Amino acid sequence: MLSKRNFAMMMIMNLVVLVLFLFSAVLKEYFNDYDVNHAAETEWIDKTDQKMDEDGNPDTGWDALPAKQNVLYIGTADNSYYRVMKEWAGYRKKAFRVFSSFEEADEVIQMQGEKKPYLLIDGQLVEKNPKDAAEKLSEYVEQGGVVIFYRLPSYQIIEGSTELQNLLGIQHLRGESVKLNEIRIYRGFLLGGETCYSFEDVKEPELVDMEQEVPWYDISARTKSYMVGFLSEEEKNSMGLNNEDMPAIIWRSNMGTGSVFAVNGDYMEGEASLGILDAMLYETEDYSLYPVVNAQNLSIAGFPDLTVENEEKLAETYGMTNQQFCRDILWPSFVAAAQKNNWKITSYLSVKQRDESKKEPNKNDLIDYLKYFNEESAEAGVSLGRMDSFDIRASVAEERDTLKSWDMDYVFAGGYIRKENKDKLSSLIDGNGQMKYFQDIRTVVGEYEKDQQILSWLTDKITLQNATTDAYRYSYKDSLWLKSLETSLGYSNIQVDIYRVLWPESKADQWEKVAEKMAANIDTYWKPFAAFDKTTISQSDSRVRNFLNGSVESTREGDRIAIRTKDFTGDAYLLLRTHGEKLEAMTGGSWKQVEEDTYLLQLTSEEASVTLKPKTKPYYKE
């Protein structure tokens, strides 16, 4: 039988637990400064005073950057290669000169002295006189030049020119076309380790979007392969072939003191060429050192939806109201996906999804979400324009007026714009280079599209960070582009499109269909790049500004590399890649290993140094 004394003790203990529980909840609520955007408290870094071109890149006139290694592009400006290669030259602060024919460039090539420019050549432009072009390029390479064929001449032209074959390191041509069973990128070229893309028995057909047929070239012993196509084991055995006989896709041929790189296929179209170019130059150097952004973003577009819209469709599809679906299904899913790998969420809210909506938004819903965001170190941004906005300025002005009427102090520093509204973005910018209606916006995220520049200055005050990946899909080309962007920029921006989920057009758009893909993609494909920091969009913006402004120079004496930076505000992030040497010590900053032979440096001063040592010490036997 329970005594009165024991009963009293139990009641007191229950009361204490209840009070403590309630007290902790009260404290949590009291100290939740939800109306403060802590991510936007970072310094607003100004654009450096440098001459820029029409694309927002440093002026790429031939004499604009005389101290830097220049880039000579031989090709037309109306293809998918030109824009990205110019973008890359801007990121690396390299002067960029364009020639539309090899004959036009030949005089400049012959004039080059000891510090030769990198030659980026469309192989189709040497087809007019392949023998003469190959002989001149061979002389250039033997004297220390680096030539990159971002697109090869046709199989027939190479077949008919022994000079081109010698230049490219081709010893035998096996066939104009061969069907591949898989493609393999070897470890140490792009970040992310060795990667195999198989075309056989693929459970998800949408993964396969790479070329499966390429010309088959046998390359010589003085070459090195970085990306190779493979036949099936049955085909290899029946033809008596070894791995070294497989069709080469990306390789290097050495001549004299220089190098020729060849790309057999369309693998340098789009943003993939950013990392491939950096990887190629790394292969020609004692070490490679260049700035990166060091930021990984998770951008949720159109969330939360503060107006009850499309209610009948949502009830039919999900069996709940808009408010219930966003609060009880979407937000917990985002938090779970983010917490698993320490992502930081940036969520771009919409007061209304469509202009024609007559429903009124709920202020209390926004307050609740800002509290949720604050608890998870997430950041709120705003959507710039709505679905099918007829007048984007009126839409954004109405969003601003609604938020302003709620008397909130939250600083919205990031904006998101859908692709159908991108051409109207300039109408939202005032004469001072700021947003007319949201003056605190410092960076804009553009909806994911394949053919667009990733990072740039939108104005002197606002940066543009376009989404790099659609969280709901992943393919072989997406994998290649991710590896490339991480290699070149140490940057990615994953887009999670909530418009698609709230306005589903088919079963494929429903949350249960896309949520699993989102979680699996985020959890799987970014693991090799865990050394790079996870950031919100405002935190990333500060690093992007530094990246676009800053430049780096380095010199090596013995095992010591001296580093000098310019135009960085605060810390600079650099990627150091070595060939079998370990980073032993550093002054002027800190470092961490990304993968074998690759290190992420964080410089805390304008001058720094690193000390390298061989992986293995010489072994002497007495």
N, C-alpha and C positions, 0 to 999 in steps of 0.2 A: 504494500500500500504506500502511495506517495505521501510523504509527510508534508506539512505546511511549509517547513523550512526549505525542503528540496524544491517544492513547487515555486516558492518565492524566488529562489536562486535561478531556476529555469526561466521564470518570467523576466527577471532582471537581465539575464544573459540575452534573451531574445530581444529585449528592448534596446540593449546596447548595440547589438548587431544591426537592428533596424535603424537606430540613430546614426551609426557609422555609415551605413549604406546610403541613407538619405543625405547625410552631411557631405559625403564624397560626391554625390550627384549634384548637390547645391554648389559645392566648390568648383566642380567641373564646369557647370553652367556659368558661374560667376566670373571665372577667369578665362572664359572663351571669348577673346576679343575678335569675334567673327567679322567685324566691319573694318578690319585692318588687313591689307594685303602685304604680308611680311616679305613675300618673294619680290615685290616691287620696291623694296627699300634699298636695293643695290644702286650703286652710282649710275647715273645716266651718262654714258660715255659718248663724247662728241666725235663726229667724223673728222678725221685728220684732213688737213688742208692739202689735198693732192688733186691733180687734174684727173678727171674721170671721163670715161667715154659714155656713149648713149646707153649702154647696158648696165651702168653702175659699177663697172670694173675700173681699176687704175688705167690711166691712159697708156695704150699699148703701142704708141708710136715707136719707131725703131730706136730713136735716141732718147726716149723718155726715161729709161732706166739703164744708163750705160754701164753701171757696175755689175749688173746681173747678167746671167747667161740668157741669151735671147732664144726665141722660138721662131722658126721659119716654117710657115704652113703653106704647103703646095697643094692646092685643091680649090674647089669652088666654094662659095659662101652660101650656096642654096641647098646644102645637104645637112643631114642630121649629125655630121661629125664636127662641122665648123663651130657651131655655137658652144658645144661642150668643151672643145679644145681651147677656145678663147676664154671660156669660163675658168678652166684649169690654169691657164697662163696668168689670169688675173689673181687667182688665189695665191699663186706662187710668186707674184710680183715680177713676172718675166715679160719683157717686151715681146710683142707678137706682130709679125709682119706676114702679109698674105700675098701669094702669087697664084695666078689662075692657070699657069702652065709651067712645065719644067724648064722650057727654054727661057722664059721670063726670069726665072729664079737663078739660072745657071751663072750669070755674070756675078751676082751677089755671092753665090756659093764659092766661086773661084777666088773672090777677094778676101775671104775669111782668113784671119790669122790664127794665133795659137788658141784663143778662146772661141771655139767654134759654136755656132748656134745649133740647137737640136732641130733636125729636119723631120717634119711630119708630112708624109707623102701619100697622096692617093695614087696607088699603082696604075690606075687607068690612065693617068696623065703621062706615063712614060711609054705607053704602047705605040706612040707614033714613031719613035726611034729608040727601041729598047737597048740596042747594043751601045749606042753613044751614051745614053743615060746611065746604064750600068757601069760603063768604064769610068765615067766622071764621078759617080757615087762611090765606086770602089776606091778611087784615089782619095776621096774625101774621108772615107772611113779608115783607110790605112794610116792617115795622118792624125787620127784620134777623134774623128767625128762620130756622132751618134745619129743614125738614120732609123726612122720608125715608119714602116709601111702599114698604116692603119687600115688599108684595104689593098690586097694584092692585085697585080695585073691578072688578066684572065689566064686560065690554064693553057690555052693555045699559045698565047704570047710567051709565057714562061717556057713552054715546051720547045718553042722555036728559037730560044735565045740561050746559048751556053753561058753568056756573060751574066745574064740575070740569074741563072741557076747558081753560078759561082758566088755572086753577090749575096744571094739569099741562103746559101749553104745547102742547096738541094742537090742530092747526088743521083736521084732516080725519080721519075714520075710514073706512078702506078696506074692512075686512072682519073678521068675527069670528074667522077662522082663515085662515092662509096657511102653506103648506109651504115651509120654507127649504131652500136649497141649501147654505148654509154660514153660520157665525156668526163674526164678527170682533170681537176686543177691541183697541181702538186703543192705540197706544203712549202711555205717560205716565200711565196710570190705575193699573193693577196693575204690580208689578215683573215683569220678564221680557220686556219688549218687546211689539210687536204680535204677536198670535197669531190664526191662522185655523183654524177647525174645519170641515172639509169633510164633507158627508154623501153626496157622490156618488163612486162608484167607489172606495170605501174597501176596501183589501185585507184589513184586519183588522176585521171587523164588531164585535168586542168593544170597539173604541175608541168607538163611537157610543153614548153614553148620555145625551146632552143632548136637551132638547125640540126637535123638528123642526117643530112647528106652534105659532104664537103669534098673538094678535090683531094686526092691522095698523093702527098709528097713524102718521099723518103729523104730525111735530112742527114747530113754527114756528121762525122765524129767531132768536128770543130763547132758544133752547135749545142745548145742547151734548151730542152723543152720545158715549158711551164704549164701548158694546157694541151691535152692529147685526147683524141678520139679512139675508142676501142671497138674491135669487132667481138663477136661472141667467141667463146672458147672453141666451139665446134668449127667455126670458120677459120680461126687461127690455126688450129691443129690440121685441118684439111689442106691449108695452104702452106703449112710448115713455117709459120711466122713466129717471131718473138715479140716481146713488148716494145723493143726499140724500133720495130718495123711498123708500128701503128701510125695512123694518120696524124701528123702534127697540126695543131691549131694555132698556138702561140709559141714562138721560139726565138732564140737569139743566135746569130751567126757572128763569130769573131773574125776580124781581118785587121792585121797590123795592130795598132793600139786602139782601134775603135770597134763599134758594134753596129749590127743591123738587126732590127727586130721586125718580125713578120706576123701578121694576123690573118689567118685563113678563115674568113667568114665575117659576119656582121657584128662581132662581139665588142667592137668599140663604138657602136652606135649608142647615143644617149649617155646617161651618167656613168655607165660602166667604164668609160674611158678615163674618168678622173683617177680612180685607183690604179688602173692598168698603167697609165702613164707614169705615176709615181713609182710603181713597182718596177717598171722598166728602167727608170733612171737609177733607182736603188741598186739594180743589178750591174750597173756600169761604174759604180762608185765604191770607194773604200768603206764609206758609211753614208747613211742618209739621215738628214735632220731637217724637219720642216714643221711649221705651226699647224695645230689642229684646234678644233673647237672644244672637244671633250664635253659633249652634252648629248644625252639621250632623252627624248621627250615622248610623252604619251598624251596626245591631244584628242579630247572628246568633243566632237562638233554637235551643236544643237542640244546640249544638255546643261542644266535642266530646262525642260519646256514648261514655262510658267503659266501658260494659258491652256485651258481645257479644250483641245481641238481634236477632231477626228475621233470623237468619243465612241461612235457606233462601231467603227472599224476596230478600234482597240478592244472594245467589249467582246466583239465577235472573235477576234484573233487570240486575245490573251485572257479574256474572262475577268477583266478588272478595269478600273478607271485609269486615266492617264496619270493622276497623282499617285495612285497605288503602284502602278507599273514602274514609274521612275524611281520612287522611293524604296519600294520593297524588293524589286527584281534587279533593275539596272544598277543602282548605286552599290548594293552589296557585291554584285558581280565585278564591277570595276575595282572596288577595294580589294577583293580577293586576288584578282589578277595582278594588281599593282604590288600588293604586299609580298607576294611570292618571290619577287626579284627586286624589291625596293624601288619600283618605279614611282615617280611623282606625277600626279595627274594635273593637267590643265584642262578645265572644262569651260566651253564657250556657250554661255546661256543665251536663250532666246526669250524675250518677253512674249513675242508672238512668232509663230512659224510662218504664217501667211498674212499678207496685207488685208485680205478680205475678211479675216476673222472678226467676229463681233463680240467674242468673249473677252472678259476682263482678267488680267493676270492677278495673281495672289501674292501680296508682299510677304506674308508669313511663310509661304513656301520658300521664297528666296532666302529669308533669314535662316530657316532650318537648314537649307543646303550650304549656306556660308559657314554655319556651325560645323556641319559634317566635313566640309573642305578643310577647315582650320584644324580639326582633330587629326586629319590625315596628311597634313602639310601639303594640301593641294591648293591650286590657284584657280580663281574664276576670271575668265575673259568674257568678251561679248562677241556676238555674231554681227558682222557688218553686212546687212542685207538679209532678206528672207527668201524663201522659196518663191520663184517666179516674181521677184520684186519688179514692179513697173517703174517706180521712182525710188531708187536706192537711197537718195538723200532724204526723202520724206520718211522712208522706213526707219533709217538709222536715227533721224531726228526724233521720231516718235518713241523709239526705244530709249533714247537718252532722256527725253522729257518724263517718261514713266518712272525711270530709275531715280531721276532727280526729285520727282514729287514725293518719293518715299523717304527723302532726307537721309540718305545713307552716305557714309564717308568712304566706302570701299573704293580703292583705286583700281580701275580696270585698265591694266597696262598692255594686255594682249587682245588682238582682234582676229577673227576668223572670217574668211570670205570664200564663198562657194565659187566654183569655176565659171558658172554662168554670170556671175557678177564681177569677175575680175576686170573686165574691160571698162567697168564703171567705177573702179576703185579711185581713179584720179579725181573724180568729182567730189570725193569726200575729204580731199586735202586742201588746206587753206594756203594763202600766200607765204606763210612762214614755214611750210613743210610739215605742219602738224594736222591731226584729224580735226575737222571742223566741229564735230559734235562730242567726241571723246578726246579731249586734249591730253589726257594722260597716256594714251596708247603710244607705246614705243616700238612695238613690233607687230607684224601681221603674218598670220599663217594662212597660206593658200591651200585650197583643196588639192589632194593628191592627183597629179597628172604625170605621165611618163616623160614628156618632152618639155621640161622647164628648168630654169636655173634654180639651184637649191637655196643659196644664200646670196643676198645682195643688199645694197642700200636702196630703199624705196624712195626716200628723200634724204636730205642731210640730217634729219632727226629721227627717221623711222627705218627700221630694218625689215626685210622680208625673209621669212623662214618657211619655205614651202614644205608641205608634208612629203615624206620620202617613201612611205609604205602604207598600203591599205591593210588594216589589221584583219580583215575578213578573208583575204586571199593570199596565197603564196605560191610562187612558181619557181622554176629553175632560173629564169631571168631575174626574178625578184631577188633570189639568193645571190646571184652574181652582182647585182647592183648594190645590195646591202654590203657585201664584202668589199666592193669598190669604195663605197662612201665611207665605211669605217677606216679603210686603209688611207684614204686621202684626207678626210675631214675629221675623223673621230666623232661623227655626228649622225643622228637619225631622228626622225620625227614621225612616229606612228599615228596614223589617223584612224579614229573609231567614229564612224558616221552614224549618229543616232537618228538623223532625218530618215534614213532608209528603214530603220526599225519601227519608228513611230508612224510612218506612212508606207507600210508594206504593199508592194505591188504583186507579189507572189509568195509562195511558201518559202522560197529561197531567201527572202528578206526577213523572215520571222526570227525573233531573237534566239529561240532554241536552236535554230539552224546555224546562225552566225556566231553565237556566243562561244560555242565549243572551239570553233576555228580560231577565234580571237585569242582565247586563253592558251590554246596549244601553240599558236604561232609566236606569241609574245614570250612564252615560257621556253620555247625550244631554240629559235633561230638567233636570239640575241645573247645566248649564254657565252659564246666565244669572245664577246666584247664586253664582258662584265667589268673590266678594268676601267672603262670610261664611266664618268659620273652620270647619274640620273638627275635631271633638273626639271623645274617648271619652266614655262616659256619665258618669263621675265629673267630668271636666272640664266637661261640659255642665251637670251638677248645680250647680256653683258659680255658673254664669252664670244658671241658672234661679232660684236662690234670690235673687240680686241683682235679677233682673227682677221677681219677685213682691213683693219687699220695697220696692224703690226707687220714687221718684217724681221728676219733673222739672218745673221751671218755667223759662220763658224770657221775655225782653222784648226788644223791638227799638227801637233809635234809629238812624235813618239806615241805614247799611249794616252796622251792628254788632248782633249778637244776643248778649245776655248770658244765660248758662245757669247755673242753680243746681240741684244734685241733693240728694236727701235719702235716707238709709237704704241707701245702697250701701256694701258692704264691698269695698274695692279698686276696680278699674276699672268704669266704667259704659259700656255700649254704647248709642248712640242713632242713630236714622235721621233724617236731615235731608233734606227734600224742598223744592225751590225751584221757582219758575216763571220759568225763563230766566235765573237768576242763578248765577254760578259761585262756589264757595267759594275764596277767595283766601288766607286766613290763619286760623290758630287758635292760641289760647293755652289752656293747661291740658289738653292732650291732643294726639292725632293723628287723622288722617282718611284715608280712601281713597274713591275714587269707585266706586259700585255700578253705576250707569248714568247716562244723561243726567239732570241735575237731581236726582240722588239720591246722598247721601253717608253713609257709615258713620263715625260719630265714636266714638273711644275716649277717654273722659275719665279722666284720672289724678288729678284733684283735684275737690273738691266744687263749685268754681266754674270756669267756662271761658267763652270767647267765640269767636265766629267772625265773620269779615268777608266779606261778599259783594260781588260786583261784577257789573254787567250783562254778558251774553255778548258784546255788541258795543258799542263806544264810539260816541257820536253823531258823525255825519259833517258837517263844516262846509265849505262851499265859498265861497271868497272871490271 
